[in-house]
């Protein structure tokens, strides 16, 4: 099974540029085209929050127009730039999303691995939370099936990255989430967005990871007084490859056309000088 993770697309409406500089819509078009033409297409796409930039209905209308050409099922969760009511209305045809209730949590049961989408957003706040109510919900879902390998996907990372400006707005109560995950060894991965950089670590017994954005990158700067800057690095997404014998293998995928491919070997199997 192949799972593409696309995150932090920050779509604006009417041709407006994100932060006055980033053509996030054009970058998402390229991302969709790239995923559709991969030699082995992903089976599904997970979009892990900050799908639009200001949570406005017209932005979601633009987003839907841009992602509709994807030739595989799409599953979405909100981020801090999203607005729950407009988000729910924009994806009202996505039957996996709850039609009522405060949070947009859900489980996906129809794939070789179990997938749990977790809503970490706090209305009007840049940071996220995994509060007691959310922990109770997640514990109940994990208790339902202790055998199947399970992936949790969410927007805010529940761990520190060293990027101080982003760490200040990560997911609060992360240690409680980690303790819960330790009690459920079927959880094999926690997938996050929010930070706009590819980051991986071993966390509470599982691999936790952050996918980069196809739109723009947070500047890599681990200094104590790092400014909150962004870069227009090459657009990327991640593709997670599930194999029963090896688990979940993650690939960083650069979006666009590059020189090559060139063969390493000739017809006799020898490397070309």
DOZATOR-545590 format. One line per 4 residues: number of its first residue (from 1); their letters; for each residue x, y, z of N, C-alpha, C, CB. Coordinates in steps of 0.2 Angstrom, whole numbers, plus 5000, padded with zeros to 4 digits. Glycine has a CB too. Layout:
NUM> a> X,Y,Z,X,Y,Z,X,Y,Z,X,Y,Z; ...
//
This chain:
1> xxxx> 5004,4994,5000,5000,5000,5000,5004,5006,5000,4995,5000,5006; 5002,5011,4996,5006,5018,4996,5001,5023,4998,5008,5019,4988; 5004,5027,5003,5000,5033,5006,5004,5039,5004,4999,5032,5013; 5001,5043,5001,5004,5050,5000,5002,5055,5005,5003,5053,4993
5> xxxx> 5007,5058,5008,5005,5063,5013,5007,5070,5010,5009,5062,5020; 5001,5074,5010,5002,5081,5007,5000,5086,5013,4998,5082,5001; 5003,5091,5015,5002,5095,5020,5003,5102,5019,5005,5092,5027; 5000,5106,5023,5001,5113,5023,5001,5117,5016,5008,5115,5027
9> xxxx> 4996,5116,5013,4995,5119,5006,4994,5126,5006,4990,5115,5002; 4990,5129,5011,4989,5136,5012,4986,5139,5006,4996,5139,5014; 4981,5136,5004,4978,5139,4998,4974,5146,4999,4973,5134,4995; 4975,5150,4995,4971,5157,4995,4967,5157,4989,4976,5163,4995
13> xxxx> 4962,5161,4989,4957,5162,4983,4959,5168,4979,4950,5162,4986; 4956,5168,4973,4956,5173,4968,4963,5175,4966,4954,5179,4972; 4968,5170,4966,4975,5171,4963,4979,5175,4968,4974,5175,4957; 4977,5176,4974,4981,5179,4979,4987,5175,4981,4977,5181,4985
17> xxxx> 4992,5178,4983,4998,5174,4985,4999,5174,4993,5005,5178,4983; 5000,5168,4995,5001,5167,5002,5007,5171,5005,5002,5159,5004; 5006,5175,5010,5012,5179,5013,5014,5184,5008,5017,5175,5015; 5010,5186,5003,5012,5190,4997,5017,5188,4993,5014,5197,5001
21> xxxx> 5019,5182,4993,5025,5179,4989,5024,5172,4986,5031,5180,4993; 5020,5168,4989,5020,5161,4988,5014,5159,4984,5020,5157,4994; 5014,5157,4977,5009,5155,4973,5007,5148,4975,5010,5155,4966; 5004,5147,4981,5002,5140,4984,4998,5136,4979,4999,5141,4991
25> xxxx> 4993,5140,4976,4988,5136,4971,4992,5133,4966,4983,5141,4969; 4997,5136,4963,5001,5134,4957,5005,5128,4960,5005,5139,4954; 5008,5128,4966,5012,5123,4968,5007,5117,4970,5015,5125,4975; 5001,5118,4972,4997,5112,4973,4995,5109,4966,4991,5114,4977
29> xxxx> 4994,5113,4961,4993,5110,4955,4998,5105,4953,4992,5115,4949; 5004,5107,4953,5010,5103,4952,5011,5097,4956,5017,5107,4952; 5009,5098,4962,5009,5092,4967,5004,5087,4964,5008,5094,4974; 4998,5089,4963,4993,5084,4960,4995,5081,4954,4986,5088,4959
33> xxxx> 4997,5085,4949,5000,5082,4943,5005,5077,4944,5002,5087,4938; 5010,5078,4949,5015,5074,4950,5013,5067,4953,5020,5077,4955; 5008,5067,4958,5006,5061,4961,5002,5057,4956,5001,5063,4967; 4998,5060,4951,4995,5057,4946,4999,5053,4941,4990,5061,4943
37> xxxx> 5005,5056,4940,5009,5053,4935,5015,5048,4938,5012,5058,4930; 5015,5047,4944,5020,5042,4947,5019,5036,4944,5019,5042,4954; 5024,5032,4942,5023,5025,4939,5019,5021,4943,5030,5022,4938; 5020,5021,4950,5015,5018,4954,5012,5023,4958,5019,5012,4959
41> xxxx> 5005,5024,4957,5002,5029,4960,5000,5027,4967,4995,5031,4957; 5000,5032,4972,4998,5031,4979,4991,5028,4979,4998,5037,4983; 4989,5024,4984,4982,5021,4984,4978,5027,4987,4982,5015,4989; 4980,5031,4992,4976,5036,4995,4981,5042,4996,4973,5033,5002
45> xxxx> 4978,5048,4997,4981,5054,4999,4979,5056,5006,4981,5059,4994; 4983,5057,5011,4981,5060,5017,4984,5068,5017,4985,5057,5023; 4979,5072,5018,4981,5079,5019,4980,5081,5026,4976,5083,5014; 4986,5083,5029,4986,5084,5036,4987,5091,5038,4993,5080,5039
49> xxxx> 4981,5095,5036,4980,5101,5039,4983,5107,5036,4982,5101,5046; 4981,5113,5038,4982,5120,5035,4981,5119,5027,4990,5122,5037; 4976,5117,5025,4974,5116,5018,4973,5122,5015,4968,5111,5017; 4970,5127,5019,4969,5134,5016,4973,5139,5021,4962,5136,5015
53> xxxx> 4973,5145,5019,4977,5150,5023,4973,5153,5028,4980,5154,5018; 4966,5155,5027,4963,5159,5032,4956,5156,5033,4961,5166,5029; 4955,5150,5031,4948,5146,5033,4942,5149,5030,4948,5147,5041; 4943,5152,5024,4937,5155,5021,4934,5150,5016,4939,5162,5018
57> xxxx> 4927,5151,5016,4924,5146,5011,4926,5147,5004,4916,5148,5011; 4928,5153,5001,4931,5153,4995,4937,5150,4994,4931,5161,4993; 4941,5150,4999,4948,5146,4999,4946,5139,4998,4952,5148,5005; 4942,5136,5002,4940,5129,5002,4937,5127,4995,4935,5127,5007
61> xxxx> 4933,5132,4992,4931,5131,4985,4937,5130,4980,4926,5136,4983; 4942,5134,4981,4948,5134,4977,4951,5127,4978,4952,5140,4978; 4952,5126,4984,4956,5119,4986,4952,5113,4983,4956,5119,4994; 4946,5113,4983,4942,5107,4980,4943,5107,4973,4935,5108,4982
65> xxxx> 4943,5113,4970,4944,5113,4962,4951,5110,4961,4943,5120,4959; 4956,5112,4965,4963,5110,4963,4964,5102,4965,4968,5114,4968; 4961,5100,4970,4963,5093,4972,4958,5088,4968,4962,5092,4979; 4952,5090,4965,4948,5085,4962,4951,5081,4957,4942,5089,4959
69> xxxx> 4956,5083,4953,4959,5079,4948,4963,5073,4951,4964,5083,4944; 4964,5073,4958,4968,5067,4961,4964,5061,4959,4969,5068,4968; 4968,5056,4957,4965,5049,4955,4964,5044,4960,4968,5047,4948; 4964,5046,4966,4964,5041,4972,4960,5045,4977,4971,5039,4974
73> xxxx> 4958,5041,4982,4954,5044,4988,4958,5049,4992,4951,5038,4992; 4955,5054,4994,4958,5059,4998,4955,5059,5005,4958,5066,4995; 4959,5060,5010,4957,5060,5017,4960,5066,5021,4958,5054,5021; 4956,5070,5024,4958,5077,5026,4957,5078,5034,4955,5082,5022
77> xxxx> 4962,5081,5037,4961,5084,5044,4963,5091,5044,4965,5079,5049; 4960,5095,5049,4961,5102,5049,4968,5104,5052,4955,5106,5052; 4970,5110,5051,4976,5112,5055,4974,5119,5057,4982,5113,5050; 4978,5123,5060,4977,5129,5064,4974,5135,5059,4982,5132,5068
81> xxxx> 4976,5134,5052,4974,5139,5047,4967,5137,5045,4979,5139,5042; 4965,5131,5046,4958,5129,5044,4953,5132,5049,4958,5122,5043; 4946,5132,5047,4941,5134,5051,4936,5128,5051,4938,5141,5049; 4934,5125,5057,4931,5119,5057,4924,5119,5053,4929,5117,5064
85> xxxx> 4920,5124,5054,4913,5124,5051,4914,5124,5043,4909,5130,5053; 4918,5129,5041,4919,5130,5034,4923,5123,5031,4924,5136,5032; 4927,5120,5035,4930,5114,5033,4925,5108,5032,4936,5112,5038; 4921,5108,5037,4916,5103,5037,4911,5103,5031,4912,5103,5044
89> xxxx> 4909,5110,5030,4905,5111,5024,4908,5110,5017,4902,5118,5024; 4915,5111,5017,4918,5110,5011,4919,5103,5009,4925,5114,5011; 4919,5099,5014,4920,5092,5013,4914,5088,5016,4927,5089,5017; 4908,5091,5015,4902,5087,5017,4901,5081,5013,4896,5092,5016
93> xxxx> 4904,5080,5007,4903,5074,5003,4908,5069,5005,4904,5075,4996; 4912,5070,5010,4917,5065,5012,4914,5061,5018,4924,5068,5014; 4911,5056,5017,4907,5052,5022,4911,5050,5028,4904,5047,5019; 4917,5050,5028,4921,5048,5034,4922,5053,5039,4928,5046,5032
97> xxxx> 4920,5059,5037,4921,5065,5042,4914,5065,5046,4922,5072,5039; 4915,5066,5053,4909,5066,5057,4905,5073,5055,4911,5067,5065; 4898,5072,5055,4894,5077,5053,4892,5082,5059,4887,5074,5050; 4893,5080,5065,4892,5084,5070,4897,5083,5076,4885,5083,5073
101> xxxx> 4897,5086,5081,4902,5086,5087,4907,5091,5086,4905,5079,5087; 4911,5092,5091,4916,5097,5091,4922,5095,5087,4919,5099,5098; 4924,5089,5087,4931,5087,5084,4930,5083,5077,4935,5083,5088; 4934,5084,5073,4934,5080,5066,4939,5074,5066,4936,5085,5060
105> xxxx> 4938,5070,5071,4941,5064,5072,4938,5058,5068,4942,5061,5079; 4942,5053,5065,4939,5047,5062,4944,5042,5061,4936,5049,5055; 4941,5036,5060,4945,5030,5058,4944,5028,5051,4944,5024,5063; 4949,5025,5048,4948,5022,5041,4950,5014,5042,4953,5025,5036
109> xxxx> 4945,5010,5041,4946,5003,5042,4947,4999,5036,4940,5001,5046; 4947,5002,5030,4946,4998,5024,4953,4996,5020,4942,5001,5019; 4958,4997,5024,4965,4997,5021,4969,4992,5025,4969,5004,5021; 4975,4990,5022,4979,4985,5025,4981,4987,5032,4985,4983,5021
113> xxxx> 4982,4993,5033,4983,4996,5040,4978,5000,5042,4990,5000,5040; 4977,5001,5049,4971,5005,5051,4974,5012,5052,4969,5003,5058; 4970,5017,5050,4972,5024,5050,4967,5028,5054,4972,5027,5043; 4970,5032,5059,4966,5036,5063,4968,5044,5062,4967,5034,5071
117> xxxx> 4963,5048,5060,4964,5055,5059,4962,5058,5066,4960,5058,5054; 4966,5063,5068,4966,5066,5075,4966,5073,5074,4971,5064,5080; 4960,5077,5076,4959,5084,5076,4963,5087,5082,4952,5086,5075; 4968,5091,5081,4972,5094,5086,4971,5101,5087,4979,5093,5085
121> xxxx> 4966,5104,5083,4966,5111,5082,4962,5115,5088,4962,5113,5076; 4964,5121,5090,4961,5125,5094,4958,5131,5091,4965,5127,5100; 4952,5133,5090,4949,5138,5086,4953,5145,5088,4942,5139,5087; 4955,5148,5083,4958,5155,5084,4965,5155,5087,4954,5159,5089
125> xxxx> 4968,5149,5088,4975,5148,5091,4980,5145,5086,4975,5144,5097; 4986,5147,5085,4991,5143,5081,4993,5137,5083,4997,5148,5080; 4993,5136,5090,4995,5129,5093,4990,5124,5093,4998,5130,5100; 4991,5118,5095,4986,5113,5095,4986,5110,5102,4987,5108,5090
129> xxxx> 4982,5105,5103,4981,5102,5110,4978,5095,5109,4976,5106,5114; 4980,5090,5113,4977,5084,5114,4975,5083,5121,4983,5078,5112; 4969,5086,5122,4966,5087,5128,4963,5080,5131,4960,5092,5128; 4960,5080,5137,4958,5074,5140,4952,5071,5136,4955,5076,5147
133> xxxx> 4948,5075,5133,4942,5073,5129,4945,5069,5123,4937,5078,5127; 4950,5072,5120,4953,5069,5114,4956,5063,5116,4957,5074,5110; 4960,5063,5121,4964,5056,5123,4959,5051,5125,4968,5058,5130; 4953,5052,5128,4948,5047,5129,4945,5044,5123,4942,5050,5133
137> xxxx> 4944,5049,5118,4942,5046,5111,4947,5042,5108,4940,5052,5107; 4953,5044,5108,4958,5040,5105,4959,5033,5108,4965,5044,5104; 4959,5033,5115,4960,5027,5118,4955,5022,5117,4961,5029,5126; 4949,5025,5116,4943,5020,5114,4944,5017,5108,4936,5024,5115
141> xxxx> 4946,5021,5103,4947,5019,5096,4953,5014,5096,4949,5025,5091; 4958,5015,5099,4964,5010,5099,4962,5004,5103,4970,5014,5103; 4958,5004,5108,4956,4998,5111,4951,4994,5107,4952,5000,5118; 4948,4997,5102,4943,4993,5098,4947,4988,5094,4940,4998,5093
145> xxxx> 4953,4989,5092,4957,4984,5088,4964,4985,5090,4956,4986,5081; 4967,4980,5094,4974,4980,5097,4978,4976,5093,4974,4977,5104; 4976,4973,5087,4980,4969,5083,4982,4972,5077,4976,4962,5081; 4978,4976,5073,4980,4978,5067,4985,4984,5068,4974,4981,5063
149> xxxx> 4991,4984,5063,4995,4990,5063,4991,4996,5062,5001,4989,5058; 4993,5001,5066,4989,5007,5066,4993,5013,5065,4985,5008,5072; 4991,5018,5061,4995,5024,5060,4990,5030,5062,4997,5025,5052; 4993,5035,5066,4989,5041,5068,4992,5046,5064,4990,5042,5076
153> xxxx> 4987,5050,5061,4989,5056,5057,4986,5062,5060,4988,5056,5050; 4989,5068,5061,4987,5074,5064,4991,5080,5062,4988,5073,5072; 4989,5086,5063,4992,5092,5061,4998,5094,5065,4987,5097,5060; 4997,5095,5071,5002,5098,5076,5006,5092,5078,4999,5102,5082
157> xxxx> 5013,5093,5078,5017,5088,5081,5017,5088,5089,5024,5088,5078; 5017,5082,5092,5017,5082,5099,5023,5082,5103,5012,5077,5102; 5029,5084,5099,5036,5084,5101,5039,5090,5099,5039,5077,5099; 5045,5091,5102,5049,5097,5100,5054,5095,5094,5053,5099,5106
161> xxxx> 5055,5100,5090,5059,5099,5084,5066,5103,5085,5056,5101,5078; 5067,5108,5089,5073,5112,5089,5072,5118,5086,5078,5108,5087; 5066,5119,5081,5064,5125,5078,5060,5129,5083,5061,5123,5071; 5063,5134,5086,5060,5136,5092,5053,5140,5091,5064,5141,5096
165> xxxx> 5053,5143,5085,5046,5147,5084,5041,5142,5083,5047,5151,5078; 5042,5136,5079,5037,5131,5078,5036,5127,5085,5039,5127,5073; 5041,5126,5089,5040,5122,5095,5035,5126,5099,5047,5121,5098; 5035,5132,5099,5031,5136,5103,5023,5136,5102,5033,5144,5103
169> xxxx> 5022,5133,5096,5015,5132,5094,5014,5125,5092,5013,5137,5088; 5017,5120,5095,5016,5113,5093,5010,5110,5097,5022,5109,5095; 5009,5104,5098,5003,5101,5101,5004,5100,5108,5002,5094,5098; 5000,5104,5112,5001,5103,5120,4999,5097,5122,4997,5109,5123
173> xxxx> 5001,5095,5128,5000,5088,5131,5002,5082,5127,4992,5088,5132; 5008,5083,5124,5011,5078,5120,5013,5072,5124,5017,5081,5116; 5016,5073,5130,5018,5068,5134,5012,5063,5136,5021,5070,5141; 5006,5066,5137,5000,5062,5138,4999,5057,5132,4994,5066,5140
177> xxxx> 4999,5060,5126,4998,5056,5120,5003,5051,5120,4998,5061,5114; 5009,5053,5121,5015,5048,5121,5014,5042,5125,5021,5051,5122; 5012,5043,5132,5010,5038,5136,5004,5034,5134,5008,5041,5143; 4999,5037,5131,4994,5033,5128,4996,5028,5123,4988,5037,5126
181> xxxx> 5000,5031,5118,5003,5026,5113,5007,5021,5116,5007,5031,5108; 5011,5022,5121,5015,5016,5124,5011,5011,5126,5019,5019,5130; 5004,5012,5128,5000,5007,5130,4997,5003,5124,4994,5010,5135; 4998,5005,5118,4995,5002,5112,5000,5001,5107,4989,5007,5109
185> xxxx> 5004,4995,5108,5010,4994,5103,5008,4993,5096,5013,4988,5106; 5001,4992,5095,4999,4992,5088,5001,4998,5084,4992,4990,5087; 5001,5004,5087,5003,5010,5084,5010,5010,5081,5002,5016,5089; 5011,5011,5075,5017,5010,5072,5020,5017,5069,5017,5005,5066
189> xxxx> 5016,5022,5069,5018,5028,5066,5014,5034,5068,5019,5028,5058; 5016,5040,5069,5013,5046,5070,5015,5051,5065,5014,5049,5077; 5010,5053,5060,5012,5057,5055,5009,5064,5056,5009,5054,5048; 5013,5069,5055,5011,5076,5057,5013,5081,5051,5015,5078,5063
193> xxxx> 5010,5087,5052,5012,5092,5047,5014,5098,5051,5006,5094,5043; 5012,5104,5049,5013,5110,5053,5020,5114,5052,5012,5109,5060; 5025,5110,5052,5032,5113,5053,5035,5114,5046,5036,5108,5057; 5032,5111,5041,5035,5113,5034,5042,5111,5033,5034,5120,5033
197> xxxx> 5044,5105,5036,5051,5102,5035,5050,5095,5036,5056,5106,5040; 5054,5091,5033,5054,5084,5034,5058,5082,5041,5057,5080,5028; 5055,5079,5046,5058,5078,5052,5056,5071,5055,5056,5084,5057; 5060,5067,5057,5059,5061,5060,5062,5059,5066,5061,5055,5055
201> xxxx> 5059,5056,5071,5062,5054,5077,5059,5048,5080,5062,5060,5082; 5062,5045,5085,5059,5039,5089,5056,5042,5095,5065,5034,5090; 5050,5041,5096,5046,5045,5101,5041,5040,5104,5042,5051,5098; 5042,5039,5111,5038,5034,5115,5037,5028,5111,5031,5038,5116
205> xxxx> 5042,5025,5109,5042,5018,5106,5040,5018,5099,5037,5014,5110; 5038,5023,5095,5036,5023,5088,5040,5028,5084,5028,5025,5087; 5040,5028,5078,5043,5033,5074,5037,5038,5073,5045,5030,5067; 5039,5044,5074,5035,5050,5073,5038,5054,5068,5034,5054,5080
209> xxxx> 5034,5057,5063,5037,5061,5058,5033,5067,5056,5038,5056,5052; 5036,5072,5053,5033,5078,5050,5035,5078,5043,5036,5084,5054; 5029,5079,5039,5030,5079,5031,5031,5087,5030,5024,5077,5028; 5035,5088,5024,5036,5095,5022,5030,5097,5018,5043,5095,5018
213> xxxx> 5030,5103,5016,5025,5106,5012,5027,5107,5004,5023,5113,5015; 5022,5106,5000,5023,5107,4993,5023,5114,4991,5018,5103,4989; 5021,5119,4996,5021,5126,4995,5027,5130,4997,5015,5128,4999; 5029,5130,5003,5035,5133,5006,5038,5130,5012,5033,5141,5007
217> xxxx> 5044,5131,5014,5047,5128,5019,5049,5133,5025,5054,5125,5017; 5048,5131,5031,5050,5135,5037,5058,5134,5037,5048,5132,5044; 5061,5140,5038,5069,5140,5037,5072,5136,5043,5071,5147,5038; 5077,5132,5041,5080,5128,5045,5085,5132,5049,5084,5122,5042
221> xxxx> 5084,5133,5056,5088,5137,5060,5087,5135,5067,5087,5145,5059; 5092,5132,5070,5091,5129,5077,5094,5134,5082,5094,5123,5077; 5095,5140,5080,5098,5145,5085,5092,5147,5090,5101,5151,5082; 5094,5150,5096,5090,5152,5101,5085,5157,5099,5093,5154,5107
225> xxxx> 5088,5162,5095,5084,5168,5093,5082,5168,5085,5088,5174,5094; 5081,5162,5083,5080,5161,5076,5073,5165,5074,5079,5154,5074; 5074,5169,5068,5068,5173,5066,5063,5168,5063,5070,5178,5061; 5057,5170,5062,5051,5166,5060,5051,5167,5052,5044,5167,5063
229> xxxx> 5056,5164,5048,5057,5165,5041,5054,5159,5037,5064,5167,5039; 5053,5160,5031,5051,5154,5027,5056,5155,5020,5044,5154,5025; 5056,5149,5017,5060,5148,5011,5056,5145,5005,5067,5144,5012; 5058,5147,4999,5055,5143,4994,5060,5138,4991,5054,5148,4988
233> xxxx> 5060,5133,4995,5064,5127,4994,5060,5123,4989,5066,5123,5000; 5064,5118,4985,5060,5113,4981,5054,5110,4984,5065,5108,4978; 5048,5110,4981,5042,5108,4984,5042,5100,4984,5036,5109,4979; 5040,5098,4990,5040,5091,4992,5034,5088,4995,5046,5089,4996
237> xxxx> 5033,5082,4995,5028,5078,4999,5031,5072,5001,5021,5077,4995; 5028,5068,5005,5030,5061,5007,5026,5056,5004,5031,5061,5015; 5029,5050,5003,5025,5044,5001,5027,5038,5006,5026,5042,4994; 5022,5036,5010,5024,5030,5014,5022,5024,5011,5020,5032,5021
241> xxxx> 5026,5019,5011,5025,5012,5008,5025,5007,5013,5032,5011,5003; 5019,5004,5014,5017,4999,5019,5019,4992,5016,5010,5000,5021; 5023,4988,5019,5024,4981,5018,5023,4977,5024,5031,4980,5014; 5020,4972,5024,5019,4968,5030,5025,4966,5033,5014,4962,5029
245> xxxx> 5030,4964,5029,5036,4961,5031,5041,4966,5034,5040,4957,5026; 5040,4973,5032,5045,4978,5034,5042,4984,5038,5049,4981,5028; 5035,4984,5037,5032,4990,5041,5031,4996,5036,5036,4992,5047; 5031,5002,5039,5030,5008,5035,5037,5011,5033,5026,5013,5039
249> xxxx> 5038,5012,5027,5044,5015,5024,5042,5021,5021,5048,5010,5019; 5046,5027,5023,5044,5033,5020,5049,5036,5015,5044,5038,5026; 5046,5039,5010,5051,5042,5005,5049,5049,5004,5049,5038,4998; 5054,5053,5004,5053,5061,5002,5053,5061,4995,5059,5065,5005
253> xxxx> 5048,5064,4992,5047,5065,4985,5047,5072,4983,5040,5062,4983; 5052,5074,4978,5053,5081,4976,5048,5081,4970,5060,5082,4974; 5044,5087,4970,5039,5088,4965,5042,5092,4959,5033,5092,4968; 5041,5090,4953,5043,5093,4947,5047,5089,4943,5047,5099,4949
257> xxxx> 5050,5092,4938,5054,5088,4933,5062,5090,4934,5052,5090,4926; 5066,5085,4934,5073,5086,4935,5077,5082,4930,5075,5084,4942; 5083,5084,4929,5087,5080,4924,5088,5073,4926,5095,5083,4924; 5088,5069,4920,5088,5062,4921,5080,5059,4920,5090,5060,4928
261> xxxx> 5079,5052,4921,5084,5048,4924,5089,5045,4920,5080,5042,4927; 5095,5044,4922,5101,5041,4919,5102,5034,4921,5107,5045,4919; 5104,5029,4917,5105,5022,4920,5112,5022,4923,5105,5017,4914; 5112,5018,4929,5118,5017,4932,5123,5012,4929,5117,5015,4940
265> xxxx> 5119,5007,4925,5123,5001,4922,5121,5001,4915,5121,4995,4926; 5126,4998,4911,5125,4996,4905,5121,4989,4904,5131,4995,4901; 5120,4987,4898,5116,4980,4897,5120,4974,4901,5116,4979,4890; 5126,4975,4902,5130,4969,4905,5130,4970,4912,5137,4969,4902
269> xxxx> 5127,4975,4915,5127,4975,4923,5132,4979,4926,5126,4969,4926; 5137,4981,4921,5143,4985,4924,5141,4993,4925,5149,4984,4920; 5144,4996,4930,5143,5003,4930,5146,5007,4925,5145,5005,4937; 5142,5012,4923,5144,5016,4917,5149,5022,4920,5139,5020,4914
273> x> 5155,5022,4917,5160,5027,4920,5158,5034,4918,5167,5026,4917
//
